[in-house]
Amino acid sequence: MRLDKDKIQKINLFENLTNSRAKGLLDNEKITIIVEKGEIGKAIGKKGKNIKMLEKLMHKKLKIIEYSEDPVRFVGNFIYPIEAEDIKLNNNFIEINLKDKKTKGLLIGRERKNLNELTKLVAEYFNLEIKII
């Protein structure tokens, strides 16, 4: 993940306020922070207080994802609270099977923003591609 001065400052702010360790950050319309395994509770804070505070400070929506070395679990963490019927690794693809078109639309997002973000992270961390079924 390529870090510039702005991203480093945001990661430092996040880590100092939450006492959790960030593994990576994407900064688009919303800020997506990947935290180390086991750090999600500290990152969110009681009743989401850390997220609310950081959103005010950064003037953007914030999404926090727990990292997992298992790409299937990582994808499940990313798409939460969307429930997939099945997520499985098939060759160089992670296949996500969704139950209906509404759920599929939520996962893909307007102008494919959610899917593009997921695809970028999965390619970067695991060198795999995403396929939605």
Order of alpha helices (4+ residues) and beta strands (2+ residues): alpha-beta-beta-alpha-alpha-beta-alpha-beta-beta-alpha-alpha-beta
